[in-house]
Amino acid sequence: MDIGEIRKPQNGTITHDDLESSYSLRLSTLPVHRMESLAIRILPLEETYLLDELFLFPNQLKMLKKWIHHQAGLLLFSGPTGSGKSTTLYALLETILQNKSYQAITLEDPVEKEINHMLQVQINEKAGITYESGLKAALRHDPDIIMVGEIRDEHTAHFCFEAALTGHLVFSTLHAKSAVGTIHRLLDMGIQQIELEQSLIAVASIQLVPIQIVGKVERRAAILEILEGKELMQELKGGGNQNARPIHSFYHLRKKAFAYGFISKETFLSR
């Protein structure tokens, strides 16, 4: 970041160490009237989450483990900032690499966590390393798995689908409110229906809920609004089939969590 530049937004990262832990600080500046606003995201570097620890419902965890056995295709995770998309992608990659020897390449902005046995590319648009150019170069290294930190524009979306169509397993994220909304965002980006049908394995929209035990919040866990299989195909073709299995919306998932006593009534009704 340029400390002398106050007229335009900037982003940067720095590592902070204290006596016990290390943290990655993600900084973002925003010019406002006569001053700058600075936001800092604090990410503990030493915290490691296993895939089995992330999700509230075991059946949703089984679905994810089934998806990662595909040899090619695109897995998309959507949700707002801070919903656990990147954490889920890292956990998925580490699970795959523990079980099999694959060539995996990630394209991230920024690299939030260093993982052994994987090539991690830091996006740097000033240096000409964009998602688009990074993806082009990554494909020449013959990867089995490609992780794209975020689909931000039409070019990145098209390259993700192209990589999936040419025999790579691709993971990525997208900002959308729901699984169905993710499909509509891809269509708005110019992805053709036939490309979605040929490449998309599943869409999972993520939401974090605070889990309470004996009335005390202990941790947060993820619930997933999922589109896959026949349900996904029906949505891609316009929906309307009353015989298709309805998706489990966030409302119904929170209702189920409340019935089991995992979350409070306030959490159930809050969103």
Accessible surface in RSA format (square Angstrom, percent):
REM  Atomic radii and reference values for relative SASA: ProtOr
REM  Chains: A
REM  Algorithm: Lee & Richards
REM  Probe-radius: 1.40
REM  Slices: 20
REM RES _ NUM      All-atoms   Total-Side   Main-Chain    Non-polar    All polar
REM                ABS   REL    ABS   REL    ABS   REL    ABS   REL    ABS   REL
RES MET A   1   106.56  55.2  34.40  22.8  72.16 171.8  31.21  26.5  75.35  99.8
RES ASP A   2    80.90  56.7  72.06  71.7   8.84  20.9  26.21  61.7  54.69  54.5
RES ILE A   3   175.09  99.6 144.55 107.7  30.54  73.6 153.16 110.3  21.94  59.5
RES GLY A   4    64.10  79.0   0.00   N/A  64.10  79.0  36.28  99.6  27.82  62.3
RES GLU A   5    26.09  15.0  21.24  16.1   4.85  11.5   4.81   9.3  21.28  17.4
RES ILE A   6   107.00  60.9 100.19  74.6   6.81  16.4 100.19  72.1   6.81  18.5
RES ARG A   7   200.55  84.2 172.91  88.1  27.64  65.8  73.63 100.6 126.93  76.9
RES LYS A   8   109.91  53.6 109.47  67.2   0.44   1.0  59.39  53.5  50.51  53.8
RES PRO A   9    85.29  62.2  69.93  63.7  15.36  55.8  70.01  57.8  15.27  94.9
RES GLN A  10    17.46   9.8  11.87   8.7   5.58  13.3  12.13  25.8   5.33   4.0
RES ASN A  11   120.59  83.2  95.36  92.2  25.23  60.8  32.18  77.4  88.41  85.5
RES GLY A  12    18.14  22.4   0.00   N/A  18.14  22.4  15.92  43.7   2.22   5.0
RES THR A  13    76.41  54.3  46.40  47.0  30.01  71.5  15.75  21.2  60.65  91.7
RES ILE A  14   106.01  60.3  97.06  72.3   8.96  21.6 105.89  76.3   0.12   0.3
RES THR A  15    80.15  57.0  58.17  59.0  21.98  52.4  28.76  38.6  51.39  77.7
RES HIS A  16    90.74  49.6  88.15  61.3   2.59   6.6  53.72  55.4  37.02  43.1
RES ASP A  17    94.17  66.0  71.06  70.7  23.11  54.6  29.44  69.3  64.73  64.6
RES ASP A  18    72.78  51.0  48.05  47.8  24.73  58.5  33.57  79.0  39.21  39.1
RES LEU A  19   187.42 104.4 151.36 108.3  36.06  90.7 154.85 108.7  32.57  87.7
RES GLU A  20   154.94  89.0 126.19  95.5  28.75  68.4  47.23  91.4 107.71  87.9
RES SER A  21    32.20  27.2  29.23  39.0   2.96   6.8   6.91  14.7  25.29  35.4
RES SER A  22    24.90  21.0  24.69  33.0   0.20   0.5   6.30  13.4  18.59  26.1
RES TYR A  23    55.43  25.9  55.43  31.5   0.00   0.0  23.89  18.0  31.54  38.9
RES SER A  24    11.67   9.9  11.67  15.6   0.00   0.0   3.63   7.7   8.05  11.3
RES LEU A  25    31.55  17.6  31.55  22.6   0.00   0.0  31.55  22.2   0.00   0.0
RES ARG A  26    54.12  22.7  50.62  25.8   3.50   8.3   9.15  12.5  44.97  27.3
RES LEU A  27    35.27  19.6  32.11  23.0   3.16   7.9  32.45  22.8   2.82   7.6
RES SER A  28    48.25  40.8  46.13  61.6   2.12   4.9  21.64  46.1  26.61  37.3
RES THR A  29    14.23  10.1  12.93  13.1   1.30   3.1  12.97  17.4   1.26   1.9
RES LEU A  30   101.03  56.3 101.03  72.3   0.00   0.0 101.03  71.0   0.00   0.0
RES PRO A  31    40.30  29.4  23.06  21.0  17.24  62.7  23.37  19.3  16.93 105.2
RES VAL A  32    68.03  44.8  48.86  44.2  19.17  46.2  59.10  51.4   8.93  24.2
RES HIS A  33   147.49  80.6 126.41  87.9  21.08  53.9 102.81 106.0  44.68  52.0
RES ARG A  34   215.17  90.3 165.26  84.2  49.91 118.8  67.76  92.6 147.42  89.3
RES MET A  35   133.54  69.2 114.85  76.0  18.70  44.5  91.58  77.9  41.96  55.6
RES GLU A  36    67.40  38.7  40.62  30.7  26.78  63.8  14.42  27.9  52.98  43.3
RES SER A  37    53.51  45.2  46.08  61.5   7.43  17.1  20.40  43.4  33.11  46.4
RES LEU A  38    94.79  52.8  63.34  45.3  31.45  79.1  63.34  44.5  31.45  84.6
RES ALA A  39    61.68  56.7  55.31  85.4   6.37  14.5  60.63  85.4   1.05   2.8
RES ILE A  40    82.74  47.1  52.56  39.2  30.18  72.7  52.90  38.1  29.84  81.0
RES ARG A  41    94.79  39.8  90.60  46.2   4.19  10.0  51.16  69.9  43.63  26.4
RES ILE A  42   110.43  62.8  87.61  65.3  22.82  55.0  87.61  63.1  22.82  61.9
RES LEU A  43    35.43  19.7  35.43  25.3   0.00   0.0  35.43  24.9   0.00   0.0
RES PRO A  44    53.62  39.1  40.98  37.4  12.63  45.9  40.98  33.8  12.63  78.5
RES LEU A  45    59.74  33.3  43.51  31.1  16.23  40.8  45.20  31.7  14.54  39.1
RES GLU A  46   111.42  64.0  84.37  63.8  27.06  64.4  48.78  94.3  62.65  51.2
RES GLU A  47    85.67  49.2  73.46  55.6  12.21  29.1  35.44  68.5  50.23  41.0
RES THR A  48    77.87  55.4  53.56  54.3  24.31  57.9  34.46  46.3  43.41  65.6
RES TYR A  49   101.66  47.5  96.77  55.1   4.89  12.7  69.48  52.2  32.18  39.7
RES LEU A  50    99.05  55.2  97.51  69.8   1.54   3.9  99.05  69.6   0.00   0.0
RES LEU A  51     5.97   3.3   2.74   2.0   3.23   8.1   2.74   1.9   3.23   8.7
RES ASP A  52    86.84  60.8  65.70  65.4  21.14  50.0  23.18  54.5  63.66  63.5
RES GLU A  53    91.71  52.6  76.78  58.1  14.93  35.5  41.20  79.7  50.51  41.2
RES LEU A  54    21.24  11.8  16.83  12.0   4.41  11.1  19.00  13.3   2.24   6.0
RES PHE A  55    16.74   8.4   0.82   0.5  15.92  41.4   0.82   0.5  15.92  45.6
RES LEU A  56    19.25  10.7   5.75   4.1  13.49  33.9   6.46   4.5  12.79  34.4
RES PHE A  57     6.46   3.2   6.43   4.0   0.03   0.1   6.43   3.9   0.03   0.1
RES PRO A  58    95.61  69.7  90.97  82.9   4.64  16.9  95.01  78.4   0.60   3.7
RES ASN A  59    72.14  49.7  67.81  65.5   4.32  10.4  37.30  89.8  34.83  33.7
RES GLN A  60     7.68   4.3   7.68   5.6   0.00   0.0   1.76   3.7   5.93   4.5
RES LEU A  61    25.99  14.5  25.99  18.6   0.00   0.0  25.99  18.3   0.00   0.0
RES LYS A  62   146.75  71.6 139.72  85.7   7.03  16.7  84.21  75.8  62.53  66.6
RES MET A  63    40.05  20.7  38.15  25.3   1.90   4.5  39.92  33.9   0.13   0.2
RES LEU A  64     0.18   0.1   0.00   0.0   0.18   0.5   0.04   0.0   0.14   0.4
RES LYS A  65    73.97  36.1  73.62  45.2   0.35   0.8  41.29  37.2  32.69  34.8
RES LYS A  66   111.80  54.5 104.88  64.4   6.91  16.5  75.79  68.2  36.01  38.4
RES TRP A  67     4.13   1.7   4.13   2.0   0.00   0.0   3.65   1.9   0.48   0.8
RES ILE A  68    17.07   9.7   8.46   6.3   8.62  20.8   8.46   6.1   8.62  23.4
RES HIS A  69   122.68  67.0 106.69  74.2  15.99  40.9  78.21  80.6  44.47  51.8
RES HIS A  70    81.66  44.6  70.77  49.2  10.88  27.8  47.08  48.5  34.58  40.2
RES GLN A  71   124.22  69.5 109.60  80.1  14.61  34.8  64.33 136.9  59.89  45.4
RES ALA A  72    39.89  36.7  25.56  39.4  14.33  32.6  25.79  36.3  14.10  37.3
RES GLY A  73     5.45   6.7   0.00   N/A   5.45   6.7   5.45  14.9   0.00   0.0
RES LEU A  74     0.00   0.0   0.00   0.0   0.00   0.0   0.00   0.0   0.00   0.0
RES LEU A  75     1.23   0.7   1.23   0.9   0.00   0.0   1.23   0.9   0.00   0.0
RES LEU A  76     1.40   0.8   0.00   0.0   1.40   3.5   0.00   0.0   1.40   3.8
RES PHE A  77     0.56   0.3   0.56   0.3   0.00   0.0   0.56   0.3   0.00   0.0
RES SER A  78     0.00   0.0   0.00   0.0   0.00   0.0   0.00   0.0   0.00   0.0
RES GLY A  79     0.66   0.8   0.00   N/A   0.66   0.8   0.66   1.8   0.00   0.0
RES PRO A  80    88.10  64.2  80.91  73.8   7.19  26.2  87.82  72.5   0.28   1.7
RES THR A  81    93.96  66.8  68.32  69.3  25.63  61.1  48.07  64.6  45.89  69.4
RES GLY A  82    41.11  50.7   0.00   N/A  41.11  50.7  25.03  68.7  16.07  36.0
RES SER A  83     6.67   5.6   2.73   3.6   3.94   9.1   6.56  14.0   0.12   0.2
RES GLY A  84    20.45  25.2   0.00   N/A  20.45  25.2  17.11  47.0   3.33   7.5
RES LYS A  85    19.21   9.4  16.99  10.4   2.22   5.3  10.32   9.3   8.89   9.5
RES SER A  86    41.92  35.4  39.47  52.7   2.45   5.6  12.46  26.5  29.46  41.3
RES THR A  87    50.43  35.9  46.28  46.9   4.15   9.9  17.27  23.2  33.16  50.1
RES THR A  88     3.44   2.4   3.44   3.5   0.00   0.0   0.00   0.0   3.44   5.2
RES LEU A  89     0.88   0.5   0.88   0.6   0.00   0.0   0.88   0.6   0.00   0.0
RES TYR A  90    12.41   5.8  12.41   7.1   0.00   0.0  12.07   9.1   0.34   0.4
RES ALA A  91     3.05   2.8   0.28   0.4   2.77   6.3   1.82   2.6   1.23   3.3
RES LEU A  92     0.74   0.4   0.74   0.5   0.00   0.0   0.74   0.5   0.00   0.0
RES LEU A  93     0.57   0.3   0.57   0.4   0.00   0.0   0.57   0.4   0.00   0.0
RES GLU A  94    38.84  22.3  36.86  27.9   1.98   4.7  12.54  24.3  26.30  21.5
RES THR A  95    27.01  19.2  26.35  26.7   0.67   1.6  18.06  24.3   8.96  13.5
RES ILE A  96     7.89   4.5   5.15   3.8   2.74   6.6   7.77   5.6   0.13   0.3
RES LEU A  97    33.35  18.6  13.22   9.5  20.12  50.6  13.54   9.5  19.80  53.3
RES GLN A  98   138.77  77.6 100.28  73.3  38.49  91.6  42.18  89.8  96.59  73.3
RES ASN A  99   110.26  76.0  76.92  74.3  33.34  80.3  24.90  59.9  85.36  82.5
RES LYS A 100   102.44  50.0  92.70  56.9   9.75  23.2  69.96  63.0  32.48  34.6
RES SER A 101   118.49 100.1  82.45 110.0  36.05  83.0  52.26 111.3  66.23  92.8
RES TYR A 102    57.15  26.7  40.78  23.2  16.38  42.6  34.50  25.9  22.65  27.9
RES GLN A 103    68.57  38.3  62.86  45.9   5.70  13.6  21.09  44.9  47.48  36.0
RES ALA A 104     0.98   0.9   0.39   0.6   0.59   1.3   0.39   0.6   0.59   1.6
RES ILE A 105     4.73   2.7   4.35   3.2   0.38   0.9   4.35   3.1   0.38   1.0
RES THR A 106     0.25   0.2   0.25   0.3   0.00   0.0   0.25   0.3   0.00   0.0
RES LEU A 107     0.00   0.0   0.00   0.0   0.00   0.0   0.00   0.0   0.00   0.0
RES GLU A 108     5.81   3.3   5.77   4.4   0.04   0.1   3.18   6.1   2.63   2.1
RES ASP A 109    48.43  33.9  35.61  35.4  12.82  30.3   1.01   2.4  47.43  47.3
RES PRO A 110    17.83  13.0  14.69  13.4   3.14  11.4  14.69  12.1   3.14  19.5
RES VAL A 111    38.91  25.6  19.94  18.1  18.96  45.7  19.94  17.3  18.96  51.4
RES GLU A 112    34.14  19.6  28.37  21.5   5.77  13.7   6.93  13.4  27.21  22.2
RES LYS A 113    37.82  18.5  36.07  22.1   1.75   4.2  32.32  29.1   5.50   5.9
RES GLU A 114   157.93  90.7 133.45 101.0  24.48  58.3  46.65  90.2 111.29  90.9
RES ILE A 115    17.55  10.0   7.40   5.5  10.15  24.5  11.10   8.0   6.45  17.5
RES ASN A 116   119.62  82.5 108.17 104.5  11.45  27.6  18.30  44.1 101.32  97.9
RES HIS A 117   164.70  90.0 131.45  91.4  33.25  85.1 102.64 105.8  62.05  72.2
RES MET A 118    21.37  11.1   0.00   0.0  21.37  50.9   2.85   2.4  18.51  24.5
RES LEU A 119    85.40  47.6  83.11  59.5   2.29   5.8  85.40  60.0   0.00   0.0
RES GLN A 120    46.28  25.9  14.67  10.7  31.61  75.3   8.55  18.2  37.73  28.6
RES VAL A 121    47.38  31.2  44.23  40.0   3.15   7.6  47.38  41.2   0.00   0.0
RES GLN A 122    77.31  43.2  69.93  51.1   7.37  17.6  48.14 102.5  29.17  22.1
RES ILE A 123     6.47   3.7   0.76   0.6   5.71  13.8   0.76   0.5   5.71  15.5
RES ASN A 124    66.68  46.0  61.85  59.8   4.83  11.6  10.60  25.5  56.08  54.2
RES GLU A 125   113.26  65.0  92.50  70.0  20.76  49.4  27.82  53.8  85.44  69.8
RES LYS A 126   180.97  88.3 138.76  85.1  42.21 100.5 113.40 102.1  67.57  72.0
RES ALA A 127    70.01  64.4  31.77  49.0  38.24  87.0  44.50  62.7  25.51  67.6
RES GLY A 128    45.23  55.8   0.00   N/A  45.23  55.8  30.72  84.3  14.51  32.5
RES ILE A 129    68.38  38.9  67.64  50.4   0.74   1.8  68.38  49.2   0.00   0.0
RES THR A 130    46.12  32.8  46.12  46.8   0.00   0.0  40.83  54.8   5.29   8.0
RES TYR A 131    11.96   5.6  10.20   5.8   1.76   4.6   8.49   6.4   3.47   4.3
RES GLU A 132    56.30  32.3  55.19  41.8   1.11   2.6  11.56  22.4  44.73  36.5
RES SER A 133    44.14  37.3  37.82  50.5   6.33  14.6  38.57  82.1   5.58   7.8
RES GLY A 134     7.04   8.7   0.00   N/A   7.04   8.7   5.68  15.6   1.35   3.0
RES LEU A 135     0.41   0.2   0.41   0.3   0.00   0.0   0.41   0.3   0.00   0.0
RES LYS A 136    96.16  46.9  91.23  56.0   4.93  11.7  42.83  38.5  53.34  56.8
RES ALA A 137    43.32  39.8  42.65  65.8   0.67   1.5  42.96  60.5   0.36   1.0
RES ALA A 138     5.03   4.6   0.81   1.2   4.22   9.6   4.70   6.6   0.33   0.9
RES LEU A 139    43.85  24.4  29.06  20.8  14.80  37.2  29.06  20.4  14.80  39.8
RES ARG A 140   186.17  78.2 148.43  75.7  37.74  89.8  71.54  97.8 114.63  69.5
RES HIS A 141   108.94  59.5  94.76  65.9  14.18  36.3  58.78  60.6  50.16  58.4
RES ASP A 142   114.93  80.5 107.01 106.5   7.92  18.7  32.23  75.8  82.70  82.5
RES PRO A 143     3.91   2.8   0.00   0.0   3.91  14.2   0.00   0.0   3.91  24.3
RES ASP A 144    60.27  42.2  55.49  55.2   4.78  11.3   9.07  21.3  51.20  51.1
RES ILE A 145     2.95   1.7   2.95   2.2   0.00   0.0   2.95   2.1   0.00   0.0
RES ILE A 146     0.00   0.0   0.00   0.0   0.00   0.0   0.00   0.0   0.00   0.0
RES MET A 147     4.25   2.2   4.08   2.7   0.17   0.4   4.08   3.5   0.17   0.2
RES VAL A 148     0.00   0.0   0.00   0.0   0.00   0.0   0.00   0.0   0.00   0.0
RES GLY A 149    16.54  20.4   0.00   N/A  16.54  20.4  10.42  28.6   6.12  13.7
RES GLU A 150    37.81  21.7  37.81  28.6   0.00   0.0   5.62  10.9  32.19  26.3
RES ILE A 151     2.09   1.2   0.00   0.0   2.09   5.0   0.00   0.0   2.09   5.7
RES ARG A 152   102.66  43.1  75.52  38.5  27.13  64.6  38.15  52.1  64.50  39.1
RES ASP A 153    67.52  47.3  62.44  62.2   5.08  12.0  31.64  74.5  35.88  35.8
RES GLU A 154    96.29  55.3  95.12  72.0   1.17   2.8  21.62  41.8  74.66  61.0
RES HIS A 155   110.02  60.1 109.10  75.8   0.93   2.4  66.10  68.1  43.93  51.1
RES THR A 156     1.88   1.3   1.88   1.9   0.00   0.0   0.00   0.0   1.88   2.8
RES ALA A 157     0.00   0.0   0.00   0.0   0.00   0.0   0.00   0.0   0.00   0.0
RES HIS A 158    69.65  38.1  67.29  46.8   2.36   6.0  47.57  49.0  22.08  25.7
RES PHE A 159    31.68  15.9  30.79  19.1   0.89   2.3  31.41  19.0   0.27   0.8
RES CYS A 160     0.00   0.0   0.00   0.0   0.00   0.0   0.00   0.0   0.00   0.0
RES PHE A 161     0.00   0.0   0.00   0.0   0.00   0.0   0.00   0.0   0.00   0.0
RES GLU A 162    84.70  48.6  82.00  62.0   2.70   6.4  26.07  50.4  58.63  47.9
RES ALA A 163     0.00   0.0   0.00   0.0   0.00   0.0   0.00   0.0   0.00   0.0
RES ALA A 164     5.20   4.8   0.00   0.0   5.20  11.8   0.00   0.0   5.20  13.8
RES LEU A 165    91.17  50.8  59.15  42.3  32.03  80.5  62.05  43.6  29.12  78.4
RES THR A 166    87.42  62.2  57.81  58.6  29.62  70.6  65.96  88.6  21.46  32.4
RES GLY A 167    47.28  58.3   0.00   N/A  47.28  58.3  24.31  66.7  22.96  51.4
RES HIS A 168    21.60  11.8  21.60  15.0   0.00   0.0  14.10  14.5   7.50   8.7
RES LEU A 169     5.40   3.0   5.40   3.9   0.00   0.0   5.40   3.8   0.00   0.0
RES VAL A 170     0.00   0.0   0.00   0.0   0.00   0.0   0.00   0.0   0.00   0.0
RES PHE A 171     0.00   0.0   0.00   0.0   0.00   0.0   0.00   0.0   0.00   0.0
RES SER A 172     0.00   0.0   0.00   0.0   0.00   0.0   0.00   0.0   0.00   0.0
RES THR A 173     3.48   2.5   3.48   3.5   0.00   0.0   0.59   0.8   2.89   4.4
RES LEU A 174     0.12   0.1   0.03   0.0   0.09   0.2   0.12   0.1   0.00   0.0
RES HIS A 175    65.77  35.9  61.64  42.8   4.13  10.6  41.48  42.8  24.28  28.3
RES ALA A 176    15.39  14.2   1.16   1.8  14.23  32.4  12.29  17.3   3.10   8.2
RES LYS A 177   192.48  93.9 172.50 105.8  19.99  47.6 119.53 107.6  72.95  77.7
RES SER A 178    32.23  27.2  32.23  43.0   0.00   0.0  19.51  41.5  12.72  17.8
RES ALA A 179     0.00   0.0   0.00   0.0   0.00   0.0   0.00   0.0   0.00   0.0
RES VAL A 180    41.11  27.1  41.11  37.2   0.00   0.0  41.11  35.7   0.00   0.0
RES GLY A 181    21.52  26.5   0.00   N/A  21.52  26.5  19.94  54.7   1.58   3.5
RES THR A 182     0.00   0.0   0.00   0.0   0.00   0.0   0.00   0.0   0.00   0.0
RES ILE A 183     1.82   1.0   1.82   1.4   0.00   0.0   1.82   1.3   0.00   0.0
RES HIS A 184    93.66  51.2  93.07  64.7   0.59   1.5  68.56  70.7  25.10  29.2
RES ARG A 185    86.15  36.2  85.54  43.6   0.61   1.5  30.26  41.4  55.88  33.9
RES LEU A 186     0.00   0.0   0.00   0.0   0.00   0.0   0.00   0.0   0.00   0.0
RES LEU A 187    76.40  42.5  60.69  43.4  15.71  39.5  60.97  42.8  15.43  41.5
RES ASP A 188   120.49  84.4  89.53  89.1  30.96  73.2  31.37  73.8  89.12  88.9
RES MET A 189    13.72   7.1  12.63   8.4   1.09   2.6  13.72  11.7   0.00   0.0
RES GLY A 190    31.61  39.0   0.00   N/A  31.61  39.0  28.35  77.8   3.26   7.3
RES ILE A 191     3.58   2.0   0.00   0.0   3.58   8.6   0.00   0.0   3.58   9.7
RES GLN A 192   108.02  60.4 106.15  77.6   1.86   4.4  30.45  64.8  77.56  58.8
RES GLN A 193    79.13  44.3  74.19  54.2   4.94  11.8  21.47  45.7  57.66  43.7
RES ILE A 194   103.41  58.8 100.29  74.7   3.12   7.5 101.40  73.0   2.01   5.5
RES GLU A 195    37.08  21.3  35.74  27.0   1.34   3.2  15.15  29.3  21.93  17.9
RES LEU A 196     0.45   0.3   0.45   0.3   0.00   0.0   0.45   0.3   0.00   0.0
RES GLU A 197    44.97  25.8  27.45  20.8  17.51  41.7   4.56   8.8  40.41  33.0
RES GLN A 198   120.17  67.2  88.14  64.4  32.03  76.3  16.32  34.7 103.85  78.8
RES SER A 199     4.58   3.9   0.00   0.0   4.58  10.5   2.94   6.3   1.64   2.3
RES LEU A 200     9.74   5.4   0.00   0.0   9.74  24.5   0.19   0.1   9.55  25.7
RES ILE A 201    25.39  14.4  12.42   9.3  12.96  31.2  18.09  13.0   7.29  19.8
RES ALA A 202     0.65   0.6   0.00   0.0   0.65   1.5   0.11   0.2   0.53   1.4
RES VAL A 203     0.02   0.0   0.00   0.0   0.02   0.0   0.02   0.0   0.00   0.0
RES ALA A 204     0.16   0.1   0.04   0.1   0.12   0.3   0.04   0.1   0.12   0.3
RES SER A 205     0.60   0.5   0.60   0.8   0.00   0.0   0.00   0.0   0.60   0.8
RES ILE A 206     1.98   1.1   0.24   0.2   1.74   4.2   0.24   0.2   1.74   4.7
RES GLN A 207    27.22  15.2  26.14  19.1   1.07   2.6   7.17  15.3  20.04  15.2
RES LEU A 208    28.76  16.0  26.26  18.8   2.49   6.3  26.26  18.4   2.49   6.7
RES VAL A 209     0.38   0.2   0.38   0.3   0.00   0.0   0.38   0.3   0.00   0.0
RES PRO A 210    37.57  27.4  36.00  32.8   1.57   5.7  36.00  29.7   1.57   9.8
RES ILE A 211     7.65   4.4   7.65   5.7   0.00   0.0   7.65   5.5   0.00   0.0
RES GLN A 212    45.66  25.5  40.82  29.8   4.84  11.5   2.09   4.4  43.57  33.0
RES ILE A 213    96.62  55.0  91.23  68.0   5.39  13.0  94.49  68.0   2.13   5.8
RES VAL A 214   150.78  99.2 110.80 100.3  39.98  96.3 125.02 108.6  25.75  69.8
RES GLY A 215    67.27  83.0   0.00   N/A  67.27  83.0  30.17  82.8  37.11  83.1
RES LYS A 216   139.44  68.0 135.70  83.3   3.74   8.9  82.76  74.5  56.68  60.4
RES VAL A 217    90.34  59.4  70.29  63.6  20.04  48.3  70.29  61.1  20.04  54.4
RES GLU A 218    92.51  53.1  61.11  46.2  31.40  74.8  13.57  26.3  78.93  64.4
RES ARG A 219   117.19  49.2 105.96  54.0  11.23  26.7  63.54  86.8  53.65  32.5
RES ARG A 220   149.10  62.6 127.94  65.2  21.16  50.4  36.87  50.4 112.23  68.0
RES ALA A 221     0.75   0.7   0.00   0.0   0.75   1.7   0.75   1.1   0.00   0.0
RES ALA A 222     4.09   3.8   4.09   6.3   0.00   0.0   4.09   5.8   0.00   0.0
RES ILE A 223     0.64   0.4   0.64   0.5   0.00   0.0   0.64   0.5   0.00   0.0
RES LEU A 224     0.39   0.2   0.00   0.0   0.39   1.0   0.00   0.0   0.39   1.0
RES GLU A 225     9.82   5.6   9.82   7.4   0.00   0.0   0.09   0.2   9.74   7.9
RES ILE A 226    14.56   8.3  10.80   8.0   3.76   9.1  10.80   7.8   3.76  10.2
RES LEU A 227     1.75   1.0   1.75   1.3   0.00   0.0   1.75   1.2   0.00   0.0
RES GLU A 228    22.01  12.6  20.45  15.5   1.56   3.7   5.52  10.7  16.49  13.5
RES GLY A 229    46.60  57.5   0.00   N/A  46.60  57.5  42.28 116.0   4.32   9.7
RES LYS A 230   181.58  88.6 172.65 105.9   8.94  21.3 117.93 106.1  63.66  67.8
RES GLU A 231    16.64   9.6  11.83   9.0   4.81  11.5  10.15  19.6   6.49   5.3
RES LEU A 232     1.58   0.9   1.58   1.1   0.00   0.0   1.58   1.1   0.00   0.0
RES MET A 233    57.15  29.6  57.15  37.8   0.00   0.0  42.78  36.4  14.38  19.0
RES GLN A 234    55.12  30.8  55.07  40.2   0.05   0.1   7.63  16.2  47.49  36.0
RES GLU A 235    45.38  26.1  37.53  28.4   7.86  18.7   1.38   2.7  44.00  35.9
RES LEU A 236    12.35   6.9   0.57   0.4  11.78  29.6   2.27   1.6  10.08  27.1
RES LYS A 237   136.53  66.6 104.06  63.8  32.47  77.3  54.98  49.5  81.55  86.9
RES GLY A 238    67.51  83.3   0.00   N/A  67.51  83.3  35.69  97.9  31.83  71.3
RES GLY A 239    31.24  38.5   0.00   N/A  31.24  38.5  11.25  30.9  19.99  44.8
RES GLY A 240    68.71  84.7   0.00   N/A  68.71  84.7  35.44  97.3  33.26  74.5
RES ASN A 241    62.97  43.4  43.58  42.1  19.39  46.7  14.32  34.5  48.64  47.0
RES GLN A 242   167.66  93.8 136.44  99.7  31.22  74.3  62.11 132.2 105.55  80.1
RES ASN A 243   144.04  99.3 111.11 107.4  32.93  79.3  31.10  74.8 112.94 109.2
RES ALA A 244    30.20  27.8  12.02  18.5  18.19  41.4  21.61  30.4   8.59  22.8
RES ARG A 245   121.80  51.1 108.31  55.2  13.49  32.1  70.95  97.0  50.84  30.8
RES PRO A 246   106.07  77.3  95.05  86.6  11.02  40.0 105.81  87.4   0.26   1.6
RES ILE A 247    49.18  28.0  34.46  25.7  14.72  35.5  35.20  25.3  13.98  37.9
RES HIS A 248    94.73  51.8  92.03  64.0   2.69   6.9  60.57  62.4  34.16  39.7
RES SER A 249    31.47  26.6  31.47  42.0   0.00   0.0  29.59  63.0   1.87   2.6
RES PHE A 250    20.26  10.1  19.70  12.2   0.55   1.4  19.70  11.9   0.55   1.6
RES TYR A 251   109.88  51.3 107.68  61.3   2.20   5.7  74.84  56.2  35.04  43.2
RES HIS A 252   104.28  57.0  98.98  68.8   5.30  13.5  70.30  72.5  33.98  39.5
RES LEU A 253     8.90   5.0   8.56   6.1   0.34   0.9   8.90   6.2   0.01   0.0
RES ARG A 254     7.81   3.3   7.67   3.9   0.14   0.3   0.19   0.3   7.62   4.6
RES LYS A 255   106.00  51.7 105.68  64.8   0.32   0.8  55.58  50.0  50.42  53.7
RES LYS A 256    80.90  39.5  74.55  45.7   6.35  15.1  46.72  42.1  34.18  36.4
RES ALA A 257     0.38   0.3   0.38   0.6   0.00   0.0   0.38   0.5   0.00   0.0
RES PHE A 258    78.36  39.2  71.30  44.2   7.06  18.4  71.30  43.2   7.06  20.2
RES ALA A 259    84.70  77.9  45.31  69.9  39.39  89.6  54.44  76.7  30.26  80.2
RES TYR A 260   140.80  65.7 111.74  63.6  29.06  75.6  75.18  56.5  65.61  80.9
RES GLY A 261    43.23  53.3   0.00   N/A  43.23  53.3  28.79  79.0  14.43  32.3
RES PHE A 262    72.38  36.2  72.30  44.8   0.07   0.2  72.38  43.9   0.00   0.0
RES ILE A 263     1.75   1.0   0.00   0.0   1.75   4.2   0.01   0.0   1.74   4.7
RES SER A 264    28.31  23.9  24.95  33.3   3.35   7.7  20.19  43.0   8.11  11.4
RES LYS A 265   120.68  58.9 118.52  72.7   2.16   5.2  60.96  54.9  59.73  63.6
RES GLU A 266   127.10  73.0 120.10  90.9   7.00  16.7  71.24 137.8  55.86  45.6
RES THR A 267    16.87  12.0  13.46  13.6   3.42   8.1   5.88   7.9  11.00  16.6
RES PHE A 268    21.62  10.8  20.55  12.7   1.07   2.8  20.55  12.5   1.07   3.1
RES LEU A 269   112.02  62.4  83.29  59.6  28.72  72.2  86.58  60.8  25.44  68.5
RES SER A 270    76.95  65.0  36.37  48.5  40.58  93.5  42.80  91.1  34.15  47.8
RES ARG A 271   145.27  61.0  91.67  46.7  53.60 127.6  69.23  94.6  76.04  46.1
END  Absolute sums over single chains surface
CHAIN  1 A    15153.6      12105.3       3048.3       8387.9       6765.7
END  Absolute sums over all chains
TOTAL         15153.6      12105.3       3048.3       8387.9       6765.7
